[in-house]
């Protein structure tokens, strides 16, 4: 099959092959929003809600020629118009759920064990609704860090609220001082799609910037990589049963990999795998909606509207 999309090698120059692609051939990839909630004590944008993206993940997607669009939450006190997340899901070719605040334990049926682990319930509702919209449209979804955790929760999984506190012999997966220079090893599960993207690799080194992690895996998903030595899931993928769209995620941040470095696992095969799925979905015949939305926690789009719409 011929695809109207060619994935070039990402290179940091303005005259790279990616720049030769016509606009009509470029993939349009949605990127979930991060939230900075209204704060009367903030001197800039006082008491205003900010929605934003972290620069490096947008540049990561753009490195392969994709057009990146932040998908803003359409509800809230200032909401106007009739634009919905489902409209973005219909228009875009795929979506990336990126990192940020903790997932609220209530999203997977638990009470926060500490106030510090309360997470962001409002962002959870938005993220769950966004996953629901793209899954229902049959569009690929990729998650990074919080994105992996949110996807797992959306489809019925649970999390460690804090790995060090709840997992026997758990590593320190987050170091606030070294931040993205905190690393550990992972082991790829042989025979999985991820292992086939790295055919000569059994173990690799990745960054680690989280303290929550998967405790119970969502039904219909498989683990593609484990952290070493404490064996916390580091990569997951939805099983490719007939009619199910692409959903995959990594606990580490592939966008933080320094291009050309051999110190940590290469991000390029992961990016290209996702974008190839988006290109395939773009030209594939339309199918009936996937089987997942009914199982996404709390019928997220309805709850989001009830919780946030014109409060």
C-alpha positions as CSV (number, residue, x, y, z in Angstrom):
1,X,0.0,0.0,0.0
2,X,1.2,3.5,-0.8
3,X,1.1,6.1,1.9
4,X,0.9,9.9,1.4
5,X,3.4,10.3,4.2
6,X,7.2,9.8,4.2
7,X,9.0,9.7,7.5
8,X,12.4,11.3,7.1
9,X,15.3,11.0,9.5
10,X,15.1,13.8,12.1
11,X,18.0,16.2,11.7
12,X,18.4,19.6,13.4
13,X,18.6,21.7,10.3
14,X,16.1,23.9,8.6
15,X,16.9,22.4,5.2
16,X,16.3,18.8,6.3
17,X,14.2,16.3,4.2
18,X,11.2,17.0,6.5
19,X,11.1,20.5,5.2
20,X,10.5,19.3,1.6
21,X,7.2,17.7,2.4
22,X,4.1,19.5,1.1
23,X,1.7,20.7,3.8
24,X,-1.0,18.4,2.5
25,X,1.2,15.3,3.0
26,X,2.2,16.1,6.6
27,X,0.5,14.3,9.4
28,X,-1.5,16.5,11.9
29,X,-0.8,15.2,15.4
30,X,-2.7,16.4,18.4
31,X,-0.9,17.0,21.7
32,X,-2.7,17.0,25.0
33,X,-2.7,20.1,27.1
34,X,-1.0,20.6,30.4
35,X,-2.9,22.8,32.9
36,X,-1.8,25.6,35.2
37,X,-5.0,26.3,37.1
38,X,-6.3,29.7,38.0
39,X,-4.3,31.2,40.9
40,X,-5.1,34.5,42.4
41,X,-1.6,34.8,43.8
42,X,0.1,34.5,40.4
43,X,1.4,37.8,39.2
44,X,1.2,36.8,35.5
45,X,-2.2,35.9,34.1
46,X,-3.6,36.4,37.6
47,X,-6.4,34.0,38.3
48,X,-6.5,32.7,34.7
49,X,-6.3,29.1,33.7
50,X,-3.4,28.3,31.4
51,X,-3.2,25.4,28.9
52,X,0.2,24.7,27.4
53,X,2.6,22.2,25.9
54,X,6.2,21.4,26.9
55,X,8.5,22.4,24.0
56,X,10.6,19.3,23.5
57,X,7.7,16.9,22.9
58,X,6.3,19.2,20.3
59,X,9.7,19.4,18.6
60,X,10.1,15.6,18.9
61,X,7.0,15.2,16.7
62,X,8.0,18.0,14.4
63,X,11.4,16.4,13.8
64,X,9.7,13.9,11.5
65,X,7.7,16.5,9.6
66,X,4.5,16.3,11.6
67,X,2.3,19.3,12.2
68,X,1.6,19.6,16.0
69,X,-1.6,21.0,17.3
70,X,-2.4,21.4,21.0
71,X,-5.9,20.1,21.8
72,X,-7.3,22.6,24.3
73,X,-9.9,21.5,26.9
74,X,-13.2,22.9,25.4
75,X,-15.0,23.3,28.7
76,X,-14.7,25.6,31.8
77,X,-15.9,29.0,33.0
78,X,-15.0,30.8,29.8
79,X,-16.3,28.2,27.4
80,X,-17.9,29.5,24.2
81,X,-19.0,27.9,20.9
82,X,-19.7,24.3,20.1
83,X,-16.2,22.8,19.4
84,X,-15.8,19.4,20.9
85,X,-12.9,17.0,21.5
86,X,-14.6,14.6,19.0
87,X,-14.1,17.3,16.3
88,X,-10.4,17.3,16.9
89,X,-10.4,13.5,16.8
90,X,-12.1,13.6,13.4
91,X,-9.7,16.2,12.0
92,X,-6.4,15.1,13.4
93,X,-4.4,11.9,12.5
94,X,-3.5,10.9,16.0
95,X,-2.8,12.2,19.5
96,X,0.0,12.2,22.0
97,X,-0.8,12.3,25.7
98,X,2.1,13.9,27.4
99,X,3.6,14.1,30.9
100,X,2.9,16.3,33.9
101,X,0.9,16.1,37.1
102,X,0.1,12.9,39.0
103,X,-3.1,11.0,38.2
104,X,-5.7,11.6,40.9
105,X,-6.1,8.2,42.7
106,X,-9.9,8.7,42.6
107,X,-9.7,8.1,38.8
108,X,-8.9,4.5,39.6
109,X,-11.1,4.1,42.7
110,X,-8.6,4.8,45.4
111,X,-8.2,7.5,48.1
112,X,-5.0,9.6,48.1
113,X,-2.6,8.2,50.7
114,X,-1.0,11.6,51.1
115,X,-2.0,15.1,50.2
116,X,1.1,15.4,48.0
117,X,-0.3,12.5,45.8
118,X,-3.7,14.1,45.1
119,X,-2.8,14.7,41.5
120,X,-5.0,16.7,39.1
121,X,-8.6,15.6,38.9
122,X,-9.6,18.2,36.3
123,X,-6.8,17.2,34.0
124,X,-7.7,13.6,34.4
125,X,-11.3,14.3,33.3
126,X,-10.0,16.1,30.2
127,X,-7.4,13.4,29.4
128,X,-9.9,10.6,29.8
129,X,-12.3,12.4,27.5
130,X,-9.5,13.0,24.9
131,X,-8.5,9.4,24.9
132,X,-12.2,8.4,24.6
133,X,-12.7,10.7,21.6
134,X,-9.6,9.5,19.7
135,X,-10.3,5.8,20.5
136,X,-13.9,6.2,19.3
137,X,-12.6,7.8,16.1
138,X,-10.2,4.9,15.5
139,X,-7.1,7.2,15.6
140,X,-3.7,6.2,17.1
141,X,-2.9,7.3,20.6
142,X,0.6,7.4,22.1
143,X,1.3,8.2,25.8
144,X,4.4,9.5,27.6
145,X,5.0,9.2,31.3
146,X,1.7,10.5,32.8
147,X,0.2,9.6,29.4
148,X,1.0,5.9,30.0
149,X,-0.5,6.0,33.4
150,X,-3.6,7.8,32.2
151,X,-4.1,5.4,29.4
152,X,-3.8,2.4,31.7
153,X,-6.3,4.0,34.1
154,X,-8.7,4.9,31.3
155,X,-9.1,1.2,30.3
156,X,-9.4,-0.2,33.8
157,X,-5.9,-0.4,35.2
158,X,-4.6,0.9,38.5
159,X,-1.4,2.6,39.7
160,X,1.1,2.7,42.5
161,X,0.5,6.1,44.1
162,X,4.2,6.1,45.0
163,X,6.5,3.3,43.8
164,X,9.0,3.7,46.7
165,X,6.3,3.6,49.3
166,X,4.1,0.8,47.8
167,X,6.4,-1.4,45.7
168,X,8.7,-3.9,47.4
169,X,12.3,-2.9,46.6
170,X,11.1,-0.2,44.3
171,X,13.7,2.0,42.7
172,X,13.8,5.8,43.1
173,X,12.2,6.5,39.7
174,X,12.2,10.3,40.2
175,X,15.0,12.5,41.5
176,X,14.0,16.2,41.7
177,X,17.6,17.4,41.6
178,X,18.9,15.5,38.6
179,X,15.4,15.4,36.9
180,X,15.9,14.2,33.3
181,X,19.4,13.0,34.1
182,X,18.0,10.2,36.3
183,X,18.3,6.9,34.5
184,X,17.8,3.2,35.0
185,X,17.8,0.0,32.9
186,X,14.8,-1.6,31.2
187,X,14.3,-5.1,29.8
188,X,12.3,-5.4,26.6
189,X,9.8,-8.3,26.5
190,X,10.8,-10.4,23.6
191,X,8.2,-11.1,20.9
192,X,6.4,-7.8,21.4
193,X,6.1,-5.0,18.9
194,X,8.6,-2.9,20.9
195,X,11.2,-5.6,20.9
196,X,10.8,-5.9,17.1
197,X,11.6,-2.2,16.8
198,X,14.9,-2.9,18.5
199,X,15.8,-6.3,17.2
200,X,19.3,-6.5,18.7
201,X,18.3,-5.0,22.1
202,X,17.3,-6.9,25.2
203,X,18.2,-4.3,27.8
204,X,18.5,-0.6,27.5
205,X,18.9,2.6,29.5
206,X,16.1,5.2,29.8
207,X,15.4,8.4,31.7
208,X,13.1,8.2,34.7
209,X,11.0,11.1,35.9
210,X,8.1,9.7,37.8
211,X,7.1,8.3,41.2
212,X,3.8,6.7,40.2
213,X,3.6,3.6,38.0
214,X,1.4,0.8,36.8
215,X,0.2,-1.6,39.5
216,X,-2.6,-3.4,37.7
217,X,-2.4,-3.6,33.9
218,X,-5.6,-2.6,32.0
219,X,-7.4,-5.5,30.3
220,X,-6.6,-5.9,26.7
221,X,-3.0,-4.5,27.0
222,X,0.4,-6.1,27.2
223,X,3.6,-5.1,28.9
224,X,6.5,-4.5,26.4
225,X,9.2,-3.4,28.8
226,X,10.0,-3.7,32.5
227,X,12.2,-1.5,34.7
228,X,15.2,-3.3,36.3
229,X,15.6,-4.6,38.8
230,X,12.2,-3.7,40.4
231,X,10.1,-4.7,37.4
232,X,7.6,-1.9,37.1
233,X,6.0,-1.7,33.6
234,X,7.8,0.8,31.4
235,X,6.0,0.3,28.1
236,X,2.5,-1.0,27.2
237,X,0.5,-1.5,24.1
238,X,-3.0,-2.5,23.4
239,X,-3.3,-5.9,21.8
240,X,-3.9,-5.7,18.1
241,X,-7.2,-7.5,18.1
242,X,-9.3,-7.0,15.0
243,X,-10.9,-3.6,14.8
244,X,-8.8,-2.1,17.6
245,X,-6.9,1.1,16.9
246,X,-3.2,1.7,17.8
247,X,-2.6,2.6,21.5
248,X,0.9,2.4,22.9
249,X,2.9,4.2,25.6
250,X,6.2,4.5,27.4
251,X,6.9,5.4,31.0
252,X,10.1,7.2,30.0
253,X,10.3,10.4,27.9
254,X,11.6,9.4,24.4
255,X,11.5,13.1,23.5
256,X,14.3,13.8,26.1
257,X,16.7,11.4,24.3
258,X,19.6,13.4,22.8
259,X,19.6,12.8,19.1
260,X,22.6,10.7,18.1
261,X,23.5,9.7,21.6
262,X,24.0,6.0,22.5
263,X,23.6,6.7,26.3
264,X,19.9,6.0,26.3
265,X,17.6,4.1,24.0
266,X,17.0,5.6,20.6
267,X,13.7,7.4,20.3
268,X,13.5,7.3,16.5
269,X,11.9,3.8,16.1
270,X,9.3,4.6,18.7
271,X,8.3,7.9,17.0
272,X,8.3,6.4,13.5
273,X,6.1,3.4,14.7
274,X,3.5,5.8,16.0
275,X,3.6,8.1,13.0
276,X,3.4,5.1,10.6
277,X,0.3,4.0,12.4
278,X,-1.1,7.5,12.0
279,X,-0.3,7.4,8.3
280,X,-1.9,4.0,7.9
281,X,-5.1,5.1,9.7
282,X,-5.3,8.2,7.4
283,X,-5.7,6.1,4.3
284,X,-7.4,3.0,5.8
285,X,-11.1,2.4,5.1
286,X,-13.3,3.8,7.8
287,X,-14.5,1.2,10.3
288,X,-17.0,1.1,13.0
289,X,-15.9,2.7,16.3
290,X,-13.6,0.6,18.5
291,X,-14.8,-1.5,21.4
292,X,-13.0,0.6,24.0
293,X,-15.1,3.7,24.7
294,X,-17.8,1.9,26.8
295,X,-15.0,0.7,29.1
296,X,-13.2,4.0,29.5
297,X,-13.6,5.1,33.1
298,X,-16.7,7.0,34.1
299,X,-17.8,7.8,30.5
300,X,-15.3,10.5,30.5
301,X,-16.8,13.0,28.0
302,X,-20.1,13.1,29.9
303,X,-18.3,13.5,33.3
304,X,-16.1,16.3,31.9
305,X,-19.1,18.2,30.7
306,X,-20.9,17.9,34.0
307,X,-17.8,18.8,36.0
308,X,-16.5,21.7,34.0
309,X,-19.0,23.1,31.6
310,X,-19.7,26.7,32.4
311,X,-19.3,26.2,36.2
